[in-house]
Amino acid sequence: MAVLTTPLDHPAKALCAIYALRTVALLLLAWSTTYIFPQFSPLGYDTSSTHVTGYGGTFPFTQDAPPFSTDLVGRLVTALTRWDVIYFEGIARRGYRWEQEWAFGIGQSYLLQGFRTIHSLISTAELGAASQIIFFSTCSCVSHLVSAIVLFHLTTLLFQSAQLKGRKPGQDPVRLVAFVAASLHVLSPAGIFLIAPYNEAIFSALSFLGYWSYSSAIKSTAPDGKHSWKNEILLLSSAALFGVSSLFRSNGVINGVLFAFEFSQSLWRLISGINPSANLRLFVASGAAGALVGVPVLWRQYVGWLEYCSSETDSLSREWCSKSLPSVYNFVQSHYWGVGFLKYWTPGNIPLFLLAVPMLFVLLRTTSDIFATLTPATNRLYSLPLVQTNRDLLFRLSVPQLLLATLAITNYHVQIITRLSSGLPIWYIVTAAALVQTAETQYPGPGDVASESGKTAPETSSSVASWHRPAIRFFLGYQIVQAILYGGFLPPA
């Protein structure tokens, strides 16, 4: 209990406790859905889950059903096997078979191969489909918790200079914001998708580790480009993490834009004759890092081209093979899944746009808050002091967020932004800073002077920061509804 009453003394333990409570609650909601809707229980509204779990097979739901304990696990596995999980499990088990499957990442397949290798060393039994679903869900749960802890450390790293020396952990405003940001990630609007065998949780963990590595490199680089070899390793490590993350979600390649900043700055310093030796190394390292992010995605396109467009497969050649830049991913997304510029802008999708509005608002609002810190007159980001904070780094980290929000509006199935946003750290940090701001200024102090409007300075800043309240309420409520709908195989996904 002390862990929850004084969370800043042991933030990792407190986050684990919050995570456990949240995960059990959502799992119970998804599992209970298999009983709530008896007319199509336990398979859900759609019976596609049977292609994975096997109706009457691995977990039979017949009159001769196994004991309740097994039935309970079976129902839970079935409740988690919804929507894209049908594709994920198939791709992980036997690779790409159908053309439309190339829209999904291959990362889980590599995970399963590793798990099978380890499993074969300790057992001769073959892994069943249900065992694979449990394995992927375990990976999601562990990854989600890891990403929350990494987010805590990323926040303290970004605002390290603002931390007050000599203060106890519970009195440090940066640690408080860091803990709130990590807690918001635990309670992410992605909800059940961070528990189910989806790619979002693993993607978030890899992305946050990449952001931390990149931020560590930039913060320890001098304005004239002077740095140690550790910075180059950190840059390349962050690129590798972003590249691997794109094997799970292709939007991970957007993070490659981060290296364009360092690449262009080191090039400018080289041209200006500033510290040539250090900047030449930085120029090469940042250029190599940027290229490294795109390697996994490009490799996947090349493998797809070999399968459908090479001379050995002329009889299978597809229409996209003749394009100047043949890409199986772009073709499949457009042809099978209706993804493309303004393709989703139809009257029937208005409800899905409305569903995405709260998340899009938060992403755009927090991005504008970061942009505002670039002005010298701004000395705080809500409750966070900006003393000696690398504002240029904050700006860089917000650019992928802005790009993803823009693509969600113009190109993607817009409702999935509630899931994709789980891999973006900046909005959690800014929202946490606003949340702490409103909590700290709820009651103005005796020394606060009222303005002409009758409000004290803390009250005014609190009202400016209060935009987060309806958004957070929506996210928490949506998680509950989402878990129930997901467990019943009901949209939206």
C-alpha positions in Angstrom: 0.0 0.0 0.0 2.9 2.3 0.8 4.0 1.9 -2.9 0.8 3.7 -4.0 0.8 6.3 -1.3 4.4 7.4 -2.0 4.9 6.4 -5.6 7.8 8.7 -6.3 10.0 6.9 -3.7 9.6 3.6 -5.7 8.2 4.6 -9.2 8.9 1.3 -10.9 7.0 -0.6 -8.2 4.2 1.8 -8.2 3.9 1.6 -12.0 3.8 -2.2 -11.7 1.0 -2.0 -9.2 -1.0 0.4 -11.4 -0.3 -1.7 -14.4 -1.5 -4.9 -12.7 -4.8 -3.4 -11.6 -5.5 -1.9 -15.0 -4.6 -5.1 -16.9 -6.6 -7.4 -14.8 -9.6 -5.1 -15.0 -9.5 -4.9 -18.9 -8.9 -8.7 -19.2 -11.9 -9.3 -17.0 -14.0 -7.0 -19.1 -13.0 -8.7 -22.3 -13.4 -12.2 -20.8 -16.8 -11.4 -19.4 -18.0 -10.3 -22.8 -18.0 -14.0 -23.8 -20.9 -14.4 -21.3 -22.6 -11.0 -21.7 -23.7 -11.7 -25.2 -25.0 -15.3 -25.1 -26.5 -15.1 -28.6 -23.0 -15.2 -30.1 -20.9 -16.2 -27.2 -18.2 -17.2 -26.7 -16.9 -16.8 -30.3 -18.1 -13.2 -30.6 -20.0 -11.5 -33.3 -17.7 -12.9 -36.0 -16.5 -16.6 -36.0 -13.1 -15.8 -37.5 -11.4 -16.7 -34.2 -12.1 -20.3 -34.9 -9.4 -20.2 -37.6 -6.9 -19.7 -34.9 -8.2 -21.3 -31.6 -10.2 -24.0 -33.3 -13.8 -24.5 -32.5 -14.1 -27.9 -30.9 -10.3 -28.2 -31.2 -7.8 -26.6 -28.9 -10.5 -25.1 -26.6 -13.8 -26.8 -27.4 -16.9 -24.9 -26.5 -19.4 -27.7 -26.8 -21.7 -29.6 -24.5 -18.7 -31.8 -23.7 -16.7 -28.8 -22.6 -13.6 -29.3 -20.4 -13.5 -28.3 -16.7 -14.2 -24.6 -15.8 -10.6 -23.7 -15.3 -9.7 -24.8 -18.9 -12.9 -23.2 -20.2 -12.0 -20.0 -18.5 -8.6 -19.9 -20.1 -10.1 -20.9 -23.4 -12.7 -18.1 -23.3 -9.9 -15.6 -22.4 -7.8 -16.7 -25.3 -10.7 -16.5 -27.7 -11.6 -13.0 -26.4 -8.1 -11.9 -27.2 -8.1 -13.4 -30.7 -10.0 -10.7 -32.5 -9.6 -8.6 -35.6 -6.0 -8.3 -36.9 -4.8 -11.0 -34.5 -6.3 -13.5 -37.0 -3.7 -12.3 -39.5 -0.9 -11.8 -37.0 -1.1 -15.4 -35.8 -1.2 -16.8 -39.3 1.8 -14.7 -40.5 3.8 -15.5 -37.4 3.1 -19.3 -37.9 3.8 -19.7 -41.6 4.9 -16.4 -43.1 3.0 -14.4 -45.7 0.6 -16.5 -47.8 -1.9 -14.1 -49.2 -1.1 -10.8 -50.9 -3.3 -8.7 -48.5 -1.2 -10.0 -45.5 1.8 -7.8 -46.6 0.0 -4.9 -45.0 1.0 -6.3 -41.6 4.4 -6.4 -39.9 6.6 -9.5 -39.8 8.0 -8.8 -36.3 5.9 -11.3 -34.5 7.0 -14.1 -36.8 10.6 -13.5 -35.8 9.5 -13.5 -32.1 7.7 -16.8 -32.5 10.7 -18.4 -34.3 12.9 -17.4 -31.3 10.3 -18.7 -28.9 10.0 -22.0 -30.8 13.7 -22.5 -30.7 13.9 -22.0 -27.0 10.8 -24.2 -26.5 12.3 -27.0 -28.5 15.3 -27.1 -26.1 13.1 -27.9 -23.2 10.1 -29.8 -24.7 9.3 -32.0 -27.7 5.6 -31.0 -27.7 4.4 -28.8 -30.5 3.1 -25.3 -29.7 -0.6 -25.0 -30.3 -2.3 -21.9 -31.6 -3.6 -21.0 -28.1 -0.1 -21.2 -26.7 1.1 -18.8 -29.4 -1.7 -16.3 -28.5 -0.8 -16.5 -24.8 2.9 -16.0 -25.8 2.1 -12.9 -27.9 -0.1 -11.5 -25.2 2.6 -12.0 -22.6 5.0 -10.1 -24.9 2.5 -7.3 -25.2 2.0 -7.0 -21.4 5.8 -7.1 -20.6 6.5 -4.6 -23.4 3.8 -2.2 -22.2 5.2 -2.2 -18.7 8.7 -1.8 -19.9 7.7 1.2 -22.1 6.0 2.9 -19.2 9.2 2.6 -17.1 11.3 3.8 -20.1 9.0 6.8 -20.5 9.6 7.7 -16.8 13.3 7.8 -17.4 13.0 9.6 -20.8 11.1 12.4 -19.1 13.6 12.8 -16.3 16.4 12.8 -19.0 14.7 15.5 -21.0 14.2 17.8 -18.1 17.2 16.8 -16.0 18.5 20.3 -15.7 15.2 21.4 -14.1 15.4 18.8 -11.3 15.9 20.5 -7.9 19.0 19.2 -6.1 18.6 18.4 -2.5 14.9 17.8 -2.6 13.3 14.5 -1.7 11.9 12.4 -4.6 8.3 13.3 -3.6 9.1 17.1 -3.9 10.8 16.9 -7.3 8.4 18.4 -10.0 10.2 16.6 -12.8 9.9 13.1 -11.2 6.2 13.9 -10.5 5.5 14.7 -14.1 7.6 11.7 -15.2 5.5 9.4 -13.0 2.2 10.9 -14.2 3.3 10.6 -17.8 4.3 6.9 -17.3 0.9 6.3 -15.5 -0.9 7.9 -18.4 0.9 5.5 -20.7 -0.2 2.6 -18.5 -3.8 3.9 -18.9 -3.3 4.6 -22.6 -6.4 4.9 -24.8 -5.0 2.0 -26.8 -6.4 0.0 -23.9 -7.0 -3.7 -24.6 -4.8 -3.5 -27.8 -1.8 -3.2 -25.5 -2.7 -6.6 -23.9 -4.0 -8.5 -26.9 -1.5 -10.0 -29.4 -1.2 -6.7 -31.3 2.0 -5.0 -32.3 1.4 -1.7 -30.5 2.9 -2.6 -27.1 6.2 -4.0 -28.6 6.3 -1.1 -30.9 6.0 1.4 -28.0 8.8 -0.3 -26.0 11.2 -0.2 -29.0 10.2 3.4 -29.9 10.6 4.7 -26.3 14.0 3.0 -26.0 14.9 4.6 -29.3 13.8 8.0 -28.1 15.8 7.6 -24.9 18.9 6.6 -26.8 18.5 9.4 -29.3 17.9 12.0 -26.5 20.9 10.8 -24.6 23.1 11.3 -27.7 21.8 14.8 -28.5 21.9 16.0 -24.9 25.6 15.1 -24.6 26.6 16.7 -27.9 28.1 20.2 -27.5 26.7 23.1 -29.6 29.9 23.0 -31.8 29.4 19.3 -32.5 32.0 18.1 -30.0 31.1 14.6 -28.7 32.5 11.3 -27.7 32.3 7.9 -29.5 29.5 7.0 -27.1 27.2 9.5 -28.9 27.7 7.8 -32.2 26.9 4.4 -30.7 23.7 5.9 -29.1 22.6 7.4 -32.4 23.1 4.1 -34.2 21.4 2.2 -31.4 18.4 4.5 -31.5 18.2 4.0 -35.3 18.4 0.2 -34.9 15.6 0.3 -32.4 13.4 2.5 -34.6 14.2 0.2 -37.6 13.3 -3.0 -35.6 10.1 -1.2 -34.4 9.1 -0.8 -38.1 9.0 -4.6 -38.4 6.0 -4.4 -36.0 4.4 -1.2 -37.3 5.5 0.4 -40.5 4.9 4.0 -39.1 8.1 3.4 -37.1 10.0 4.7 -40.2 8.6 8.2 -39.4 11.1 8.4 -36.6 13.8 8.5 -39.2 13.1 12.2 -39.5 14.9 12.7 -36.2 18.2 12.1 -37.8 17.6 14.7 -40.5 18.1 17.4 -37.9 21.5 16.2 -36.7 22.5 15.4 -40.3 21.7 18.9 -41.5 23.2 20.7 -38.4 26.5 18.7 -38.6 26.7 19.4 -42.4 26.2 23.2 -41.8 28.9 23.2 -39.1 31.2 21.3 -41.5 30.6 23.9 -44.3 31.2 26.7 -41.7 34.5 25.1 -40.6 33.4 24.5 -37.1 35.1 21.6 -35.4 35.6 19.7 -38.7 36.8 16.4 -37.2 33.9 16.0 -34.7 31.3 17.1 -37.2 32.5 14.9 -39.9 32.0 11.9 -37.6 28.6 13.2 -36.5 27.6 13.8 -40.2 28.5 10.2 -41.1 26.9 8.7 -38.0 23.6 10.6 -38.3 23.4 9.8 -42.1 24.1 6.1 -41.4 21.5 6.1 -38.6 18.8 7.7 -40.8 19.4 5.1 -43.5 19.4 2.3 -40.9 15.8 3.2 -39.9 14.6 2.5 -43.4 16.5 -0.8 -44.0 13.9 -3.2 -42.6 11.0 -1.6 -44.5 13.0 -1.6 -47.7 14.0 -5.2 -47.2 10.4 -6.2 -46.8 9.5 -4.5 -50.1 12.4 -6.2 -51.8 11.3 -9.6 -50.6 7.8 -8.9 -51.8 9.2 -7.9 -55.2 11.1 -11.1 -55.5 7.9 -13.1 -54.7 5.6 -11.4 -57.1 7.7 -9.6 -59.7 11.0 -11.4 -60.3 11.6 -13.3 -63.6 11.1 -16.6 -61.8 7.5 -15.6 -60.9 6.3 -14.0 -64.2 3.1 -16.0 -64.0 2.3 -14.4 -60.7 3.3 -10.8 -61.7 1.0 -8.2 -60.3 0.0 -4.8 -61.6 2.1 -2.9 -59.0 5.2 -4.6 -60.3 5.4 -2.3 -63.3 5.4 0.9 -61.3 8.6 3.0 -61.2 8.8 2.4 -57.5 7.1 -1.0 -57.0 5.9 -1.5 -53.4 3.8 -4.4 -52.3 3.0 -2.5 -49.0 1.6 0.6 -50.7 -0.4 -1.5 -53.2 -1.9 -3.8 -50.6 -2.8 -0.9 -48.3 -4.6 0.9 -51.1 -6.1 -2.0 -53.0 -7.3 -4.2 -50.1 -7.5 -1.9 -47.1 -8.6 1.4 -48.6 -5.6 3.4 -47.3 -4.6 6.4 -49.3 -4.8 10.2 -49.5 -8.3 11.3 -48.5 -9.7 7.8 -49.3 -11.3 7.6 -45.8 -13.1 11.0 -46.2 -16.5 9.6 -46.9 -19.8 10.3 -45.1 -20.0 6.8 -43.7 -16.7 7.3 -41.8 -17.8 10.5 -40.0 -18.5 8.6 -36.8 -14.9 7.2 -36.9 -13.5 10.7 -37.4 -15.5 11.9 -34.4 -14.1 8.9 -32.4 -10.6 10.0 -33.3 -11.1 13.7 -32.5 -10.1 13.6 -28.8 -6.8 11.9 -29.5 -6.1 14.1 -32.5 -6.8 17.2 -30.4 -4.4 16.1 -27.7 -1.7 15.3 -30.3 -2.0 18.6 -32.0 -2.4 20.6 -28.8 0.6 19.1 -27.2 2.7 19.6 -30.3 1.7 23.3 -30.4 2.7 23.6 -26.7 6.2 22.2 -27.6 6.5 24.6 -30.5 5.6 27.5 -28.1 8.6 26.6 -25.9 10.9 27.7 -28.8 10.2 31.4 -28.0 12.7 32.8 -25.5 10.0 34.4 -23.4 8.6 31.0 -22.5 10.2 29.7 -19.3 7.8 26.9 -18.4 6.0 24.0 -20.0 3.0 24.0 -17.7 4.5 22.6 -14.4 7.9 21.9 -15.9 10.6 24.6 -15.7 12.5 25.0 -18.9 15.8 26.2 -17.3 18.7 25.0 -19.4 16.4 22.5 -21.1 17.3 21.5 -24.6 14.2 23.0 -26.4 15.5 22.1 -29.8 15.4 18.4 -28.7 11.8 18.7 -27.5 10.9 20.2 -30.8 12.6 17.3 -32.7 10.7 14.7 -30.6 7.4 16.4 -31.4 7.9 16.3 -35.2 7.1 12.6 -35.6 4.0 13.1 -33.5 2.8 15.9 -35.8 3.6 13.8 -38.9 1.7 10.8 -37.6 -1.4 12.9 -36.6 -1.4 14.5 -40.1 -1.2 11.1 -41.8 -4.0 9.8 -39.6 -6.2 12.6 -40.8 -5.3 12.4 -44.5 -4.3 8.8 -45.2 -5.0 6.3 -42.5 -8.1 4.7 -41.1 -8.4 7.6 -38.7 -9.7 5.7 -35.7 -6.5 3.7 -35.2 -4.8 6.9 -34.0 -5.9 5.9 -30.5 -3.6 2.9 -30.9 -0.8 4.5 -32.9 -0.5 7.3 -30.3 0.7 4.8 -27.7 4.2 4.9 -29.4 4.6 8.7 -29.1 6.1 10.0 -25.8 5.7 13.8 -26.1 1.9 13.9 -25.7 2.1 11.9 -22.5 4.8 14.2 -21.1 3.0 17.5 -21.9 -0.4 16.2 -20.8 1.2 15.1 -17.5 2.7 18.5 -17.0 -0.7 20.1 -17.6 -2.3 17.7 -15.2 0.2 18.4 -12.5 -0.2 22.2 -13.2 -4.0 22.1 -12.6 -3.5 19.9 -9.4 -0.9 22.3 -7.9 -2.8 25.5 -8.6 -6.2 24.3 -7.6 -6.0 26.4 -4.5 -4.0 29.6 -4.9 -1.5 30.5 -2.2 -1.7 33.5 0.2 0.9 35.4 -1.8 -0.8 35.2 -5.2 -2.1 38.5 -6.5 -5.4 38.6 -8.5 -5.3 40.1 -12.0 -7.9 42.4 -13.5 -10.1 39.4 -14.3 -10.2 38.5 -10.7 -8.0 35.4 -11.1 -4.6 34.9 -9.5 -1.6 33.9 -11.7 -1.8 30.2 -10.6 -5.5 30.1 -11.4 -5.0 31.6 -14.8 -2.3 29.1 -15.7 -4.4 26.3 -14.4 -7.3 27.3 -16.6 -5.0 27.3 -19.6 -3.9 23.8 -18.7 -7.3 22.4 -18.1 -7.8 21.3 -21.7 -6.5 17.8 -20.7 -9.4 17.0 -18.3 -12.2 16.1 -20.8 -9.6 14.2 -23.0 -8.4 12.0 -20.0 -12.0 11.3 -19.0 -12.8 10.2 -22.5 -9.7 8.0 -22.7 -10.5 6.2 -19.4 -14.2 5.7 -20.4 -13.3 4.6 -23.9 -11.0 1.9 -22.5 -13.9 0.2 -20.7 -16.2 0.4 -23.8 -13.3 -0.7 -26.0 -12.5 -3.8 -24.0 -16.1 -4.9 -24.1 -16.5 -4.3 -27.8 -13.2 -6.0 -28.5 -14.1 -9.1 -26.5 -17.3 -9.4 -28.5 -15.5 -9.0 -31.8 -17.4 -5.8 -32.4 -16.1 -2.6 -34.1 -14.4 -0.3 -34.1 -11.0 -1.9 -34.1 
